[in-house]
Amino acid sequence: MIPETPVGAGPVGRNQVRSGAPTDTSVGASSLHVLRFLAAALRAKAAVEVGTGSGESALWLLQGMMPDGVLTSIDADAAAQRTARATLREAGVPTGRTRLIAGRAIDLMPRLTEGGYDLVSVGIATTDYPTYLELGVRLLRPGGVIVFAGVQLASPDARSALAMALRDLVRAIQTDENLVPVTLPTGPGLLAVAKRA
């Protein structure tokens, strides 16, 4: 098994400062723009982020979410979460809008409310993609969406653990009639999956 690693969210918008709130309101094609769009289209009030990183993607998700929406962000790296807390605080995000949890998401997601979330964002490259699909779909309400970043980062070696995990993820999605997928060729590649019911 390879360790979970954060996936780059794509280029920072021209008018966006990395440490502040997203200010790039232009039409964009980065992974961050897609996350903000999905949060807005879903009118997300509750979202889960796997891989907090610096907090940049959290800012974009929150910008798309409803004003009273709450983002739960999970990361195994406590130092990254400290950085994210500082980023969110610096951007003026009220503490009640975020819930940062340190730990392995694969262990913590089963404790979250089943069917209680509009959006799940998996922003890490991991051999546990199929498990995250199962855990994420369980958390989604009908009509909710789970997004996987980094689906184009597989090693050129088709036999690598990550490449096999991606194939298993795609196979699991294709065999579930309750899921509607789309691959978006932006940044490191996004795979968005809607839950019908």
Disulfide bonds with the S-S distance in Angstrom:
none
